Amino acid sequence: MNTRRSKAREPLLPLARHDAELGGLDLFSRLDDGSTPGQLADEARVDAVVGRFRTGVLASLRSAGRVHGWHTQIMFAEVVRGLGEAVLLAEEDQGTTWARPSEPARPGDYRVVLPDGRNLSIEVKNHRGLTAPFRTRVADLNALLRYADLTKSEPRLAIYWTRTGMWFLVDPDRFTVRGDRASISMTTAMTENEMAALGDMMLGLPPPLEFRLEFEELPPFTEFDPKGKRQLTAVIRGTSISVGGRAVRSTADRRLAFYLMWNGRWPDTQHDEFEGGRLKSVRFAFEPEQWNRDQGFAIAGFLSELIASSFWLRTSTDGTITSLRAQLDPRSEGLEIPDDLKSSALGLRLLRLQPRAGTPLPSEQANP
């Protein structure tokens, strides 16, 4: 583990497309089986294609596994865009790929090109387990390896460990193979994680992170009822943000603090403060349950973890997926790390984790 000063990042923007026209035409060509007579633009022929689309999309939307898989795939693209390290990101599995049946090859979900010219073919997966390793078919890994070899790219799997909210980018060589199945534990995925190549880092700062609202109650003042409730009218006289007991005043620091409150991993507690029986302030404190105070800071999350959390907030309600796609702009939302960390009052630490690049753990070899 080492530290690295942040540098300017530039999130990727999508190239101009005409999804409704050209995308619709491509979909029409794939679903039109020629069984309906007439010209291409005849309404009956178009309606037949729309009917097949409706049947297919309803079947997919009713499959929880397929919905979660697609949602995770789109989320990964937003994470890569938000991290800002890649110079090119392309959907690789759209359209038709032709390959020799004797040498199966399958593209990853995305092609990612890095500033140093490295070319990655990345297959995206999600894993809902925690202690259980992630498993996949050896045939699928071999097809990805074959495609990467043919396209002179490096094969990688991006695995979203759902219950931790963390992303791991791993080389297929790091998997343990047993028969027709390949597996990797979270321990090995973490030690061999290459997300740093995409710009990922751990972000730390001194707890607690606090947001305070100052109130003034307005007359007429009412007494508490027997149940301890009362109606009141109050105005907000001021707000403040602090981190580690220090006030945060700059606009950039306050926006980043809010982003961490919404998307960071620290749990929050609410503290209502009264004076003379009247509400004076409400304080929201975000702090990990346990952290090393001698160290002086705690980890609020990986940058990829924060962006993934923002994606979930925009595409789900109470844990249920309500949208499959959301284009994020983390910098406009507040996730902008200053070039000079000392200029921030947040006491930021950035830690870049390098992959171990060693052999699988003995425990994983024994328990694939």
C-alpha positions in Angstrom: 0.0 0.0 0.0 1.3 3.5 -0.8 -0.1 7.0 -1.1 -0.4 9.0 -4.3 -1.2 12.6 -4.8 -4.4 13.0 -6.9 -4.1 14.3 -10.4 -6.6 15.9 -12.7 -9.2 13.5 -13.9 -11.5 13.7 -16.9 -14.6 11.6 -16.9 -15.4 10.1 -20.3 -18.4 11.4 -22.3 -20.5 9.2 -24.7 -20.0 9.7 -28.4 -23.0 11.0 -30.3 -25.4 8.2 -31.2 -28.9 8.0 -32.7 -30.3 5.2 -30.5 -33.9 5.6 -31.4 -33.3 5.6 -35.2 -30.2 3.5 -35.8 -30.5 1.4 -32.7 -34.1 0.8 -33.5 -33.2 -0.2 -37.1 -30.5 -2.6 -35.8 -33.1 -4.2 -33.4 -35.6 -4.4 -36.2 -33.1 -6.3 -38.4 -32.5 -8.8 -35.7 -36.1 -9.5 -34.7 -37.6 -9.4 -38.2 -37.8 -13.1 -39.2 -39.5 -12.4 -42.6 -42.6 -14.3 -41.6 -44.8 -11.2 -42.0 -45.2 -10.3 -45.7 -45.1 -6.7 -47.0 -42.6 -3.9 -47.3 -40.1 -3.2 -44.6 -42.0 -0.1 -43.4 -45.5 -1.8 -43.5 -47.2 -1.4 -40.1 -48.1 -5.0 -39.8 -44.5 -6.1 -40.2 -43.3 -3.5 -37.7 -46.0 -4.5 -35.3 -44.9 -8.1 -35.5 -41.3 -7.1 -34.6 -42.6 -4.9 -31.8 -44.6 -7.8 -30.5 -41.5 -10.0 -30.4 -39.6 -7.2 -28.6 -42.3 -6.9 -26.0 -42.3 -10.6 -25.3 -38.6 -10.7 -25.0 -38.2 -7.6 -22.8 -40.9 -8.7 -20.5 -39.3 -12.1 -20.0 -36.0 -10.4 -19.2 -37.5 -7.8 -16.8 -39.2 -10.6 -14.9 -35.9 -12.4 -14.4 -34.3 -10.9 -11.3 -30.9 -12.4 -12.2 -30.9 -10.9 -15.6 -32.0 -7.5 -14.3 -29.3 -7.5 -11.6 -26.6 -8.6 -14.1 -27.5 -5.8 -16.6 -27.7 -3.2 -13.8 -24.3 -4.3 -12.6 -22.8 -4.1 -16.2 -24.1 -0.5 -16.7 -22.9 0.4 -13.2 -19.3 -0.7 -14.0 -19.3 1.6 -17.1 -20.3 4.5 -14.9 -17.6 3.6 -12.3 -14.9 3.6 -15.1 -16.2 6.9 -16.4 -16.2 8.5 -13.0 -12.8 7.3 -12.0 -11.5 9.2 -15.0 -8.3 7.3 -15.7 -9.3 5.4 -18.9 -9.0 7.2 -22.2 -11.5 5.0 -24.0 -14.4 2.8 -22.9 -16.5 0.9 -25.5 -19.3 -1.7 -25.2 -17.8 -4.8 -26.6 -20.5 -7.4 -26.4 -23.1 -5.5 -28.5 -23.8 -6.7 -32.0 -22.6 -9.9 -33.5 -19.2 -11.6 -33.1 -18.2 -14.3 -35.5 -15.7 -16.9 -34.5 -14.6 -20.4 -35.5 -16.7 -23.0 -33.7 -13.5 -25.1 -33.1 -11.9 -22.2 -31.2 -14.7 -20.5 -29.2 -14.1 -16.9 -28.5 -16.4 -14.4 -26.6 -15.8 -10.7 -26.1 -15.9 -9.2 -22.7 -18.6 -6.6 -21.9 -16.3 -3.7 -22.3 -13.0 -2.7 -24.0 -11.0 -0.2 -21.9 -7.9 1.6 -23.1 -5.6 3.2 -20.5 -3.2 6.2 -21.0 -0.2 3.9 -21.2 -1.8 2.0 -24.1 -2.8 -1.0 -22.2 -5.9 -2.6 -23.7 -8.3 -4.5 -21.5 -11.2 -6.8 -22.5 -13.4 -6.8 -19.3 -16.2 -9.2 -18.5 -18.5 -7.9 -15.7 -20.0 -10.1 -13.1 -21.8 -9.7 -9.8 -21.6 -11.9 -6.8 -24.2 -11.9 -4.0 -22.2 -14.1 -1.6 -19.9 -12.9 1.1 -17.7 -15.8 2.4 -18.5 -18.1 -0.5 -16.1 -17.7 -3.5 -17.2 -16.4 -6.8 -17.5 -19.2 -9.4 -17.8 -19.3 -13.1 -17.4 -21.9 -15.9 -14.0 -22.7 -17.2 -15.4 -22.7 -20.7 -16.5 -19.1 -20.3 -13.0 -18.0 -19.1 -11.3 -19.8 -22.0 -13.6 -18.1 -24.5 -12.7 -14.7 -23.0 -9.0 -15.6 -23.0 -9.2 -16.7 -26.7 -10.9 -13.4 -27.6 -8.3 -11.4 -25.8 -5.5 -13.3 -27.5 -7.1 -12.6 -30.9 -7.6 -8.9 -30.2 -4.2 -8.4 -28.5 -5.9 -7.3 -25.3 -5.6 -8.3 -21.6 -8.5 -10.3 -20.3 -10.0 -9.2 -16.9 -13.1 -10.0 -14.8 -14.7 -7.1 -13.0 -16.6 -8.6 -10.0 -19.0 -6.6 -8.0 -19.2 -8.1 -4.5 -22.8 -7.0 -3.9 -23.0 -7.3 -0.1 -19.8 -5.3 0.4 -20.4 -2.7 -2.4 -16.9 -3.2 -3.6 -15.4 -3.8 -7.1 -12.5 -6.1 -7.9 -10.7 -6.3 -11.2 -8.8 -9.6 -11.5 -6.8 -11.5 -14.0 -8.4 -14.9 -15.0 -5.0 -16.5 -14.1 -5.8 -15.7 -10.4 -8.7 -18.1 -10.4 -8.4 -21.6 -9.0 -9.6 -24.3 -11.5 -11.2 -27.5 -10.4 -12.8 -29.6 -13.1 -15.1 -27.5 -15.3 -15.4 -24.7 -12.7 -13.1 -21.8 -11.7 -13.4 -19.8 -8.5 -11.8 -17.0 -6.6 -12.4 -15.9 -2.9 -12.9 -12.4 -1.8 -9.6 -12.5 0.0 -7.7 -13.3 -3.2 -9.8 -10.9 -5.3 -8.9 -8.1 -2.9 -5.2 -8.9 -2.8 -5.1 -9.2 -6.6 -7.4 -6.3 -7.3 -6.3 -4.2 -10.3 -9.0 -1.5 -10.0 -6.2 1.0 -9.3 -5.3 0.8 -13.0 -8.7 2.4 -13.7 -8.0 5.2 -11.2 -9.4 3.6 -8.1 -8.1 4.6 -4.7 -9.2 4.4 -1.0 -10.2 7.7 0.4 -9.7 8.5 4.1 -10.4 11.4 6.4 -10.6 12.0 10.2 -14.0 11.1 11.7 -16.5 12.3 12.6 -18.0 14.0 9.5 -20.8 16.2 10.8 -23.6 18.3 9.4 -25.4 20.7 11.8 -28.7 22.6 11.3 -29.3 25.6 13.7 -33.0 26.3 14.4 -35.0 29.1 16.0 -38.5 28.3 17.1 -41.1 30.9 16.4 -44.1 31.8 18.5 -46.7 30.9 19.4 -44.9 28.3 21.5 -47.0 25.2 22.5 -46.6 22.8 25.3 -46.0 19.0 24.9 -49.1 16.9 24.8 -49.4 13.8 27.0 -47.7 11.7 24.3 -44.7 14.0 24.2 -45.6 15.5 20.9 -46.2 19.1 19.9 -46.5 21.2 16.8 -43.8 23.9 16.2 -42.7 26.4 13.7 -39.0 26.9 13.2 -36.6 28.5 10.8 -33.1 27.4 9.9 -30.7 30.1 11.1 -27.5 28.4 9.9 -25.7 25.3 8.8 -22.2 24.0 9.4 -20.0 21.1 8.4 -17.1 19.8 10.3 -14.7 16.9 10.0 -12.6 15.6 12.9 -13.9 18.6 14.9 -12.6 21.2 12.4 -15.0 23.5 10.5 -15.3 23.1 6.7 -15.9 26.3 4.9 -14.8 26.2 1.2 -17.5 25.3 -1.3 -15.4 22.5 -2.8 -14.8 20.9 0.6 -18.5 21.2 1.6 -19.7 19.6 -1.7 -17.2 16.7 -1.2 -18.3 16.3 2.4 -21.9 16.0 1.3 -21.0 13.5 -1.3 -19.2 11.4 1.3 -22.2 11.7 3.7 -24.6 10.4 1.0 -22.3 7.7 -0.5 -19.7 6.8 2.0 -19.7 3.7 4.1 -19.9 5.4 7.5 -23.2 5.0 9.4 -24.9 8.1 10.7 -26.6 9.1 14.0 -28.9 12.0 14.6 -28.6 14.2 17.7 -31.3 16.7 18.6 -30.2 19.5 20.9 -32.7 21.5 23.0 -32.4 24.6 25.2 -35.1 25.5 27.6 -37.3 22.9 26.1 -37.0 24.4 22.6 -35.2 22.8 19.6 -31.9 24.6 18.9 -30.1 22.3 16.5 -30.0 18.9 14.8 -26.6 17.3 14.2 -26.0 14.4 11.9 -22.7 12.6 12.7 -21.1 10.1 10.3 -18.5 7.9 11.9 -17.3 4.3 11.6 -18.2 2.1 14.5 -14.5 1.3 15.1 -11.4 3.0 13.8 -7.8 3.5 14.8 -7.7 6.9 16.5 -3.9 6.8 16.7 -3.8 6.6 12.9 -5.8 9.9 12.7 -8.1 8.9 9.9 -10.5 6.2 8.7 -11.4 4.9 5.3 -14.7 6.3 3.9 -14.6 4.0 0.9 -13.0 3.2 -2.4 -13.7 5.8 -5.1 -15.4 3.0 -7.1 -17.5 2.2 -4.0 -18.7 5.8 -3.7 -19.6 6.0 -7.4 -21.4 2.6 -7.2 -23.4 3.9 -4.2 -24.4 7.0 -6.1 -25.5 4.8 -9.0 -27.7 2.7 -6.6 -29.3 5.8 -5.2 -30.3 7.0 -8.6 -31.5 3.6 -9.9 -33.2 1.9 -6.9 -35.8 2.4 -4.2 -35.4 0.5 -0.9 -33.0 -1.9 -2.6 -35.3 -2.6 -5.5 -34.0 -1.7 -9.0 -36.3 0.9 -10.6 -34.0 1.9 -13.5 -31.3 0.1 -15.5 -29.3 3.1 -16.5 -28.2 6.4 -15.0 -25.4 8.7 -16.4 -23.4 10.0 -13.5 -21.2 13.0 -13.4 -19.4 12.5 -10.0 -17.5 15.8 -10.2 -20.7 17.9 -10.6 -22.1 15.9 -7.7 -19.1 16.8 -5.5 -16.6 14.0 -5.9 -13.7 16.2 -7.0 -10.4 15.5 -5.3 -8.1 18.6 -5.1 -4.7 18.3 -6.7 -3.1 19.6 -3.6 -4.6 17.6 -0.7 -3.2 20.1 1.8 -5.5 22.8 0.4 -8.5 20.9 1.7 -9.8 21.2 5.3 -11.0 17.6 5.1 -7.7 16.1 6.0 -7.9 13.8 3.0 -5.8 10.7 2.5 -5.7 8.8 -0.8 -4.3 5.2 -0.8 -3.6 3.4 -4.0 -3.6 -0.4 -3.6 -1.4 -2.4 -5.9 -2.2 -6.1 -6.7 -0.1 -8.7 -4.9 0.6 -10.6 -8.1 1.5 -13.8 -6.2 0.3 -17.3 -6.0 -3.2 -18.2 -4.8 -3.6 -18.5 -1.0 -3.1 -22.0 0.3 -6.6 -21.9 1.8 -8.1 -21.1 -1.6 -6.2 -24.0 -3.2 -7.6 -26.3 -0.6 -11.2 -24.9 -0.9 -11.9 -23.9 -4.5 
